[in-house]
């Protein structure tokens, strides 16, 4: 039996500012939370120096992209002002970009998007799908990569009264509409990436259904998946850091279903899992 080594159909690269990221292998996006209240590592990297050092460590461990967030989007999280968010992330973005890192800013606010791009961010990762006022205008003139994520509701309330007629159809429809809106605003399709938003306004059953049907959610652009340490794995452990093995196993399974980019906390373990996956698929250089 021949094992397919295709990661995703006909999508060769992702344009992110001055970086064209080849997708002939899976990419790892390492998470850097500069927040005090993120569900997994809140408070660990609140100073610019600690966040910068963590970012450099993640690059050494195999991260292709560094995703820097200054506002927690966990269920029940309280919003922060644009000014506070900028104070948290801009110094880190500037230093890591200057060091050669491919830096992503995880933000929903147009004002923060513009400031992040001016500080050297090559990607804007918006859990709100660029639906906020001014978001399209903030990113359209740039050459940055864009991650369009699906979520229902706001972080404070998004896990309340969750109902879908067909979660796969509805998420795919949202992503297609946002791609169309961005393209209508002048954004080249080569800059776009989608994320179905595992854990954002979805039950455990919804999350599993989306992952099982990932091939239906690509919309013809790269697919990013963020399942690292999610409550989906709570039955394995109530301690977030102890879910890393489950997260790495899920990463390999998601690659087989069409994921291109994995957003993770534990880059070292994910890199080992992906190397194993490539060896088994016959795509490793070793």
C-alpha positions, 0 to 999 in steps of 0.5 A, a space after each residue: 500500500 502506498 502512503 500519501 505524502 501530500 500535506 495539502 492539495 496544490 498549496 505550495 506557499 504562504 506569502 507573509 510580508 517579506 517571507 514566502 513560507 513553503 508548505 512542502 512540509 508542516 510548519 510550527 507556530 510557537 505560542 508566546 503569551 505576554 498575558 497574565 491570564 492565558 489558560 496555559 502559560 499566563 504570567 510566564 512571559 509578561 516582561 519583554 525580555 522573558 518573552 524575547 528569550 522564550 521566542 529565541 528558545 522556540 526558534 532553536 527548538 524548531 518554530 517556523 513562526 512565533 505568534 505573540 499575543 497580548 490579550 487572552 482569548 480563553 473562554 471567560 476572558 476579560 478584554 484589555 484596551 488596545 493601548 495595554 495590548 500594544 505595550 505588552 506585544 510591540 517590544 517583543 515583536 520588534 526584537 524578535 523580528 529584528 533577530 530574523 524571526 517570522 513574527 505573528 501578532 495575535 490580535 482582534 483590534 485594528 489599531 493593534 494590527 497596524 502597530 504590530 505591522 509597523 513593529 515588524 510583524 509579518 502575520 496577523 492572526 485574528 481570532 475574530 476573522 477580521 470582522 471588527 471595525 477597521 480590521 480589513 482596512 488595517 491589513 489590506 494595504 500590507 503584504 502580511 499573511 493573514 489567519 482568518 479564524 472562526 469563533 462564535 460570540 466573544 471570549 467572555 460568553 462564547 461557550 454559552 448556549 452553543 448550537 449549530 445545525 451543521 458545524 462543518 458547513 457553518 464554519 466552512 461558510 464563514 471562512 469562505 465569506 471572510 476570504 471573499 471579503 478580504 479579497 474584495 478589499 484587495 488582499 491577494 489570496 496567496 496571503 490568506 490562511 484559515 483556522 476553524 477555531 477549535 474550542 472557540 464557541 464549540 462543544 467537544 463534539 463540535 471540535 472533534 467533528 471539525 477535526 475529522 472533516 478538516 479536508 472540507 475546511 481548506 477553502 483552497 488556502 493553507 489551514 492552521 490548527 490550534 489544538 495545543 493543550 485545549 480542554 478537549 484533552 481535559 480527560 487526559 489531564 486537568 493540568 494544561 502542560 500535561 496535555 502536550 503528548 495528546 497535543 502532539 499526537 493530535 498534530 500528526 493526525 491533523 496533518 494527515 487530514 490536511 493541516 499545514 500549520 500547527 500552533 503549539 506551546 511545546 515546540 520541541 515535542 511537536 517537532 519530534 512528532 512531525 519528524 516522526 510523521 515525515 519519516 513514516 511518510 517517507 518525506 524526511 531528508 534523513 
